[in-house]
Amino acid sequence: MERGITVNKVMKLVRREPMLTVSAAAAAAAVFITPPSPRLLRDIDWRTLGTLLMMLCVLEGFKQENVLYPLVRLSLKTKNMVKLSLFYIFGVFFSSMFVTNDVSLMIFVPLTIFTFRGGGKEEYILPVITMENIAAIRGSLLMPFGSPQNLFLFSRFGIKADRFILHMLPLCAGSAVLLVIFVLVLYRRRLHEQIDFDHSQLDLQPGGKRLVYLGLFVLVILTIVSRTQLWWAAVIIVVAVIAAADRRLFLKVDYVLLFTFLFFFIFSSSVTANQGIADFLGKAVAGREYWWAIGLSQIISNVPASIVLYPFSQSNAGLIYGADTAGLCSLIGSLASVINYRIYVREYPGQGKRFIKVFTLISWAFFAIVVIPGLLLSAWEM
């Protein structure tokens, strides 16, 4: 009987956390690809994991202290659903250029869910946060530090910042136009639809620790933008301050997301350390970087795929364009999408399949439009 209960718990976890299951299976397979070694620990992107931990903690603090509700008030100055959706989508689009796509989604997706739910417009939540996901992926590609894979490849290839931005500008601008079109298609029958938000929900007063979390948020952003090697010190500061201010907050942090990232990094590190796989990739990737980046990202996501493919790439543009396009194909294609998924299912447990269905439909429509222009532009070397 006890064994049956354990199996049931495991199956419930598998159904509830499919991304964690996939990443854990990949990490387990990595043990057979390459035996564990000290190199495996060195190759894991601890900076990204540390940054993610800081942001998860700080944004949980924002939620508890109602820090972001003034942004909701600002957004509700318009009652029109088209304008409101564009406000949030392009909030993600532009903020992702400077605070990374992961962080922008963590800020705006919860606000979107809160606002649309409060206004009785829950049927629009999934399509709008899916477009926010696209906005995060396509807006962040403009800047070298807009996404983890951009930051990694930009530093490894030694590209000048102005040249990088020039090459990414056509894709970024074209994506902005497409996003406006997608929003208009979503509301095509109700272009003037209004939202009647229950403003009594905004009577919540900011908590007494809001300045603490705002200060920590500034520290996290500075750590990301400056690319400092002292990122570990920032992690220690954030953890120590929260432990002193409200240690119970640590019980509410989404550690599932953190472990999902860790497992994917273990898999990618093991792949690059295997000599047989390295020899194969050395022959297969050169000249096909764009398609390899898109394809491999659907298995291990674009950040680990960039790390795996970088040593075998002859075209920096092909690899960067492919990694930045890969997130539109599937949920696994970008770790930013996994973040979006996690935020949604925490608010709507048991709705993971519905999220994947809507996400795939809209993202594939966008991907079908941009994939060939991306391929053509990848011939323009940086």
Backbone hydrogen bonds, N-H to C=O, Kabsch-Sander energy under -0.5 kcal/mol:
donor,donor_aa,acceptor,acceptor_aa,energy
5,I,1,M,-2.0
6,T,2,E,-2.0
7,V,3,R,-2.3
8,N,4,G,-2.2
9,K,5,I,-2.1
10,V,6,T,-2.2
11,M,7,V,-2.5
12,K,8,N,-2.2
13,L,9,K,-2.1
14,V,10,V,-2.3
15,R,11,M,-2.3
16,R,12,K,-2.5
17,E,13,L,-2.6
21,T,17,E,-2.1
22,V,18,P,-2.5
23,S,19,M,-2.4
24,A,20,L,-2.5
25,A,21,T,-2.3
26,A,22,V,-2.2
27,A,23,S,-2.3
28,A,24,A,-2.3
29,A,25,A,-2.3
30,A,26,A,-1.5
31,V,27,A,-0.8
31,V,28,A,-0.9
32,F,28,A,-0.6
32,F,29,A,-0.9
33,I,29,A,-1.4
34,T,30,A,-2.7
40,L,37,S,-0.9
41,L,37,S,-1.0
42,R,38,P,-1.7
43,D,39,R,-2.4
44,I,40,L,-0.9
46,W,44,I,-2.0
49,L,45,D,-1.7
50,G,46,W,-2.9
51,T,47,R,-2.7
52,L,48,T,-2.5
53,L,49,L,-2.4
54,M,50,G,-2.2
55,M,51,T,-2.4
56,L,52,L,-2.7
57,C,53,L,-2.1
58,V,54,M,-2.6
59,L,55,M,-2.6
60,E,56,L,-1.5
61,G,57,C,-1.8
62,F,58,V,-2.2
63,K,59,L,-2.0
64,Q,60,E,-2.0
65,E,61,G,-2.3
66,N,62,F,-0.7
66,N,63,K,-0.6
67,V,62,F,-1.9
69,Y,66,N,-0.9
71,L,68,L,-1.1
72,V,68,L,-1.0
73,R,69,Y,-2.2
74,L,70,P,-2.0
75,S,71,L,-2.2
76,L,72,V,-1.9
77,K,74,L,-1.5
78,T,75,S,-1.2
81,M,193,E,-2.8
84,L,80,N,-2.4
85,S,81,M,-2.6
86,L,82,V,-2.3
87,F,83,K,-2.2
88,Y,84,L,-1.9
89,I,85,S,-2.7
90,F,86,L,-2.6
91,G,87,F,-1.2
92,V,88,Y,-2.0
93,F,89,I,-2.2
94,F,90,F,-2.3
95,S,91,G,-1.9
96,S,92,V,-2.3
97,M,94,F,-0.8
98,F,95,S,-1.4
99,V,95,S,-2.5
100,T,96,S,-0.9
101,N,146,G,-1.8
104,S,100,T,-2.1
105,L,101,N,-1.8
106,M,102,D,-1.9
107,I,103,V,-1.6
108,F,104,S,-2.5
109,V,105,L,-2.1
111,L,107,I,-0.7
112,T,108,F,-2.4
113,I,109,V,-2.4
114,F,110,P,-2.4
115,T,111,L,-2.6
116,F,112,T,-2.7
117,R,113,I,-2.2
118,G,114,F,-2.1
119,G,115,T,-1.5
120,G,117,R,-1.2
121,K,116,F,-3.3
124,Y,121,K,-1.8
125,I,122,E,-1.3
126,L,122,E,-0.5
128,V,124,Y,-2.1
129,I,125,I,-2.9
130,T,126,L,-1.9
131,M,127,P,-1.8
132,E,128,V,-2.0
133,N,129,I,-1.7
134,I,130,T,-2.1
135,A,131,M,-2.6
136,A,132,E,-2.3
137,I,133,N,-2.1
138,R,134,I,-2.9
139,G,135,A,-2.5
140,S,136,A,-1.5
141,L,137,I,-0.6
142,L,139,G,-1.3
143,M,140,S,-0.9
146,G,143,M,-1.6
151,L,147,S,-2.4
152,F,148,P,-2.3
153,L,149,Q,-2.7
154,F,150,N,-2.9
155,S,151,L,-1.8
156,R,152,F,-2.0
157,F,153,L,-2.8
158,G,154,F,-1.0
159,I,154,F,-1.1
164,F,160,K,-2.3
165,I,161,A,-2.4
166,L,162,D,-2.1
167,H,163,R,-2.0
168,M,164,F,-1.7
169,L,165,I,-1.6
172,C,168,M,-2.2
173,A,169,L,-3.0
174,G,170,P,-2.3
175,S,171,L,-2.0
176,A,172,C,-1.8
177,V,173,A,-1.7
178,L,174,G,-2.1
179,L,175,S,-2.3
180,V,176,A,-1.6
181,I,177,V,-1.9
182,F,178,L,-2.7
183,V,179,L,-2.2
184,L,180,V,-2.2
185,V,181,I,-2.2
186,L,182,F,-2.2
187,Y,183,V,-1.9
188,R,185,V,-1.3
190,R,187,Y,-1.6
193,E,190,R,-1.8
195,I,79,K,-2.3
196,D,119,G,-0.6
197,F,195,I,-0.8
198,D,118,G,-1.2
199,H,197,F,-1.3
201,Q,198,D,-2.0
202,L,199,H,-1.5
203,D,200,S,-1.3
204,L,201,Q,-0.6
207,G,65,E,-1.7
210,R,207,G,-1.3
213,Y,209,K,-1.8
214,L,210,R,-2.4
215,G,211,L,-2.1
216,L,212,V,-2.0
217,F,213,Y,-2.3
218,V,214,L,-2.1
219,L,215,G,-1.9
220,V,216,L,-2.3
221,I,217,F,-2.5
222,L,218,V,-2.5
223,T,219,L,-2.0
224,I,220,V,-2.1
225,V,221,I,-2.9
226,S,222,L,-2.4
227,R,223,T,-0.8
228,T,223,T,-0.6
231,W,228,T,-0.7
233,A,230,L,-1.0
234,A,230,L,-1.2
235,V,231,W,-1.9
236,I,232,W,-2.0
237,I,233,A,-2.3
238,V,234,A,-2.7
239,V,235,V,-2.6
240,A,236,I,-2.6
241,V,237,I,-2.8
242,I,238,V,-2.3
243,A,239,V,-2.3
244,A,240,A,-1.8
245,A,241,V,-2.4
246,D,242,I,-3.3
247,R,243,A,-0.6
249,L,246,D,-1.7
250,F,247,R,-1.2
251,L,248,R,-1.4
252,K,249,L,-2.0
253,V,249,L,-0.6
253,V,250,F,-0.5
255,Y,253,V,-1.7
257,L,254,D,-0.7
258,L,254,D,-0.9
259,F,255,Y,-2.5
260,T,256,V,-2.1
261,F,257,L,-2.0
262,L,258,L,-2.1
263,F,259,F,-2.6
264,F,260,T,-1.8
265,F,261,F,-2.1
266,I,262,L,-2.2
267,F,263,F,-2.0
268,S,264,F,-2.3
269,S,265,F,-2.3
270,S,266,I,-1.9
271,V,267,F,-2.1
272,T,268,S,-2.0
273,A,269,S,-1.2
274,N,270,S,-0.6
274,N,271,V,-1.1
275,Q,273,A,-0.6
278,A,274,N,-2.4
279,D,275,Q,-2.5
280,F,276,G,-1.8
281,L,277,I,-2.7
282,G,278,A,-2.2
283,K,279,D,-1.1
283,K,280,F,-0.6
284,A,280,F,-2.1
285,V,281,L,-2.5
288,R,285,V,-2.9
292,W,288,R,-2.4
293,A,289,E,-2.6
294,I,290,Y,-1.7
295,G,291,W,-2.9
296,L,292,W,-2.8
297,S,293,A,-1.4
298,Q,294,I,-0.7
298,Q,295,G,-1.1
299,I,296,L,-1.7
300,I,296,L,-2.1
301,S,297,S,-2.1
302,N,333,G,-1.6
305,A,301,S,-2.0
306,S,302,N,-2.0
307,I,303,V,-1.8
308,V,304,P,-2.4
309,L,305,A,-2.7
310,Y,306,S,-1.9
312,F,309,L,-1.6
313,S,310,Y,-1.4
316,N,314,Q,-0.6
319,L,315,S,-1.8
320,I,316,N,-2.3
321,Y,317,A,-2.9
322,G,318,G,-2.0
323,A,319,L,-2.4
324,D,320,I,-2.1
325,T,321,Y,-1.2
326,A,322,G,-1.8
327,G,323,A,-0.5
328,L,325,T,-1.9
329,C,326,A,-1.8
330,S,326,A,-0.7
334,S,331,L,-0.7
337,S,334,S,-0.7
338,V,334,S,-1.2
339,I,335,L,-1.7
340,N,336,A,-2.0
341,Y,337,S,-2.6
342,R,338,V,-2.5
343,I,339,I,-2.3
344,Y,340,N,-2.1
345,V,341,Y,-2.6
346,R,342,R,-1.5
347,E,343,I,-1.1
347,E,344,Y,-0.6
348,Y,344,Y,-2.5
351,Q,348,Y,-1.6
355,F,351,Q,-2.1
356,I,352,G,-2.4
357,K,353,K,-2.3
358,V,354,R,-2.3
359,F,355,F,-3.1
360,T,356,I,-2.6
361,L,357,K,-2.0
362,I,358,V,-2.3
363,S,359,F,-2.6
364,W,360,T,-2.3
365,A,361,L,-1.4
366,F,362,I,-1.9
367,F,363,S,-2.9
368,A,364,W,-2.6
369,I,365,A,-0.9
369,I,366,F,-0.6
370,V,366,F,-1.8
371,V,367,F,-2.3
374,G,370,V,-2.2
375,L,371,V,-1.8
376,L,372,I,-2.6
377,L,373,P,-2.4
378,S,374,G,-1.4
379,A,376,L,-1.2
380,W,377,L,-1.9
381,E,379,A,-1.2
